[in-house]
Amino acid sequence: MACALVFGAGALRWVALTDLPPLVPETSVEVLARDGTLLRAYTVADGRWRLGVDSARVDATYLAMLLAYEDKRFYRHLGVDPWALMRAGMQAAVRGRFVSGGSTLTMQVARLIEDSPTGTWAGKLRQIRLALALERVLSKDEILSLYLHHAPMGGNLEGLRAGSLAWFGREPDRLTEAQAALMVALPQSPAARLPDRHPQRAQAARDRVLVRAEAAGVIRSEARVAAMREPLPRLRRPFPAHAPHLADRLRASEPMRRVHRTTLDAGVQMAVEDLARRALHDLPVQATVALMVADPHSGAILATVGSGDYLDRRRQGFVDMTQALRSPGSTLKPLVYGLAFSDGLAHPETLLNDRPARFAGYAPQNFDRLFRGPVSVREALQISLNLPVVELTQALGPARLMAALRQAGVAANVLGEVPGLAVSLGGVGVSLEGLVQLYVAIARGGEAVTLSSLSGVTGVRRRVITPEAAWHLGDILAAAPRPAVLPDWRLAFKTGTSYGHRDALALGFDGTYVAGVWVGRADGAPVPGMFGVDVAAPLLFDIFARLGASPVALPPAPPTTLVVSHAELPEPLQRFGQRSAPSADAPQLAFPPDGAALRGMEGGVLARVERGQAPFSWFANGAPVLLQSYERETQLALHGPGFVTLSVVDAEGRGARVQVELR
């Protein structure tokens, strides 16, 4: 008795002193879509695919088959099954080596996490010791989880989830009986049972598992017969590699995070990637394409494609062209007009004079080098004239345009310290993502929201232009002329082509989505003959075609929107005023100050203008409040609560504006 106690105490101490290997498996970094679909995965440090797997999301039939075939007393033993060991020991004594059985799931886990040998007495003894030690520190479910992560599935595949994705292209939460049986059979001899190389052996091993499962009552006879007829997978599938540029950025930003949950819509992402790949067939061998789709309501990025082919070195496909700062061409023009609408400087029916002009030595020309004389703002934007937008930029001030970009959360790079008038024609560096963010602001009524690709991140909201101005822009751009090859959809869109044909762009939105397209060379070299309307616009329309049968209607005009003909406009808005730089006697708003918070008072809000030439016209959010007033101080009937852009225009068309909050 005493000897037995001493032996038992010694055995317990022997187990307790076991050196344990790491018990937390290193798993692949994963990038997931918003619905949990795997978009991209990376191998672990030793080059193996070992994806994290939650045993609660594993097919129940697989688990039942596994225990029935490998270790039916798993939940009852302490890591070692004496009866199975005795059987294996007798076979080993006869043949001089271990040939079958004996190993519990816990012992198999011990072998897998240490990568220890199995065919020697010393190796088997080490597995027994480690298995007993594992049972002391881990629960049965934790041990089972280690098996699900480490079970070899052929080649560099490790773990149930890696095997299921590689051989069946599906997650292991729902497997057929045949698929579950193959996942049970493969780890016993993965090299000899690879279904793509040794299909007969793989099928025989799978069928043995099915027979055992039927005998154990896991499946019915008819299910076993049907499963045996199911064909084996003939090819190993590649792991998903969607949104590779975004995935690389997320992995680099948080190297220790194993799972990155994004806002991407898996279906939209795959459709847009397919469109980008197809687009390469019509481009020069060194040109590529970048695409992006966003939800303007939430600021969520739904799809992002940094290049048409991530692995194409000729096209420098590894460069993410959604992030590169490039010339936006004419795609900033809507912002200029939106600011002019917000300030009360112009209306879509205001007449501009498209004529030759010089601005302190800067002499821009229209793309076709023609001049059209008096044109409405609507027409000037729709046919993308250069001279009118430069004159509006001069009236607003280039610094104002840059401030609006910052307000929209758009990073922009200007050559030199002071921005010039060329900013409105593309003389600034902006990324495709930045342009999409700008058009998101227009699409959501002039309020910017920070785009995000990470689930759970709330974007910052800032007002850039008034809701009325944003609606006017959508209305104008939706009716813009387009080539006959494009559908006649009410899709608000704007194209752009940078100087020297280096960048071709198209941005657009409907009532649900905002999308952007960039085409060019990653190295910035010209692509002769490339125009935004010919190359980028068709891709933009293709994106919306893949998002739905036709674009969703744009929202209706805000109640305060001034929708009138040119003849019905207030006189100061009928024709744009002075075209020279703002003079020292231009009107200035002395009260209220910009950014002030005001409380409504009887009689209205006090407003006072200094300088400028009477009469004065006052506008709130682009709508007229008081016209042709010769008074410099007046009471204005402004409706709150909320933010109001208050502007005044003098007799010469010069203006000033402030933004105030009415409480």
C-alpha angles and dihedrals in degrees: 000000000000091000090053092051092048091048091048093049090048092051092050091050090047090054094043092054093054114130105235122211119223109299098196108080119225106238134195120271107251132198113202134195119235091269093050096260111151108247101171137000133185130210120250122251096282093051097258128133106236111158124189113258130191110213089212088065096049122108109267093220091057092052092048092049091048094054093042092052103034110025120357091174093049095123093046106047129073096236098295128068106211095197093052091046092051091053092048091045093054091050090049092050090054097045100029095240141054110272106165150359130356098104119111121206087259091055090048089052089050090053094045099049091047096034087224127169120265107194101070134071090237092052092048091048091052090051091051092050093047092045091054090047092050091053089055095057105027135056120237091254091052091051090049089050090055089053091049089054100043107034107123113241101180133293111358093341115118127177135019096277094051090048094047093049094044098046102031105018092233141099115261095242092094118029131162117242090255093050093047091050092051090051088054094047101044100069092058092069109352098173093051095043103048103143093215094052106025106026096160093054091043092051093047091051092046092050092051089057090049092051091050090047091053091048090052092050094246093124135016125251094252090051090052092050092049092046092053089057094052111106121243121243107266099195135039109238122227117245116255114274103181124150090011096173094052091043091053091050093050092047092049093047094054109021094175096053112099099192126039114191112203137188092238118129105227094213094047092045093053093045092051092046089053090050091051092050091050091048091061091068090070097044132082113269093257097045126091141179137233125199136185136183125192139180106236093200096060103016090238117152106229099183136006128182115182094188139355093249119020092197099046105109093184089063093038087239092175090071113094103225092186086072102037116108107238137156111282093208110201096341092101093059094090089059091055092051091043091056090048090052091048092050094049091243094121146006127206088260095046112120120238126188113238101200139128112286141166124215111198090317095323110117111180121187135200118262092253092040090237129123124215104191116218112017133163121250087245093058093041091057096040094054092034100236115189106206097058094049092049090053090050089048089053091052092048095038123239089251089061090054092051091047090053090053090052090047088055089052093248117147110221133180120209125191107240130009098280121052116231135206091271088075090085091055096051102281092140136071115249130162124233088245089053091052091049088052090052092051090047087060091052092045093052095053101275097307115120123217124190111251117233136184095193122091115243096022113128116212124230113247124216132168112241104165133002121275089244092053091048092051091050090053093051091047092050097044094046089060096044115132116258138182116279091247091068122082118257092242126151089245114147105223143156129195130204139191120194126222112288093015092276097135132030116191142178127183125183147159144192130184093292113025143035119205136182134196130195124184126183144082120309091222092058096245117147122263103208115227095014115140129175094231093052102038110021102033095061089053090050091054090046089056092054090045088057091046092056145329091278136348119285113251119266116249119268123264117276111257093250095053114126104228106174140127123263092261091054094053120109108264096252089057098047094081129017110250134224115356097203128097115283109281129220091256094053113130118274127192107235092179139060098028119226112274095017122150110222134189118219114254133192108276094026137270119326114241128180129185126197127200120359127098123280142269098069130197120205126208133187115201088343095306120113116254102168125007133199096001119167092195119100092202122046145149114250125202101229121173122223176204100085142050119314129190104215117195137173128202122196130212092276094052095255115140147193130193143190133183117226137174120233115209 
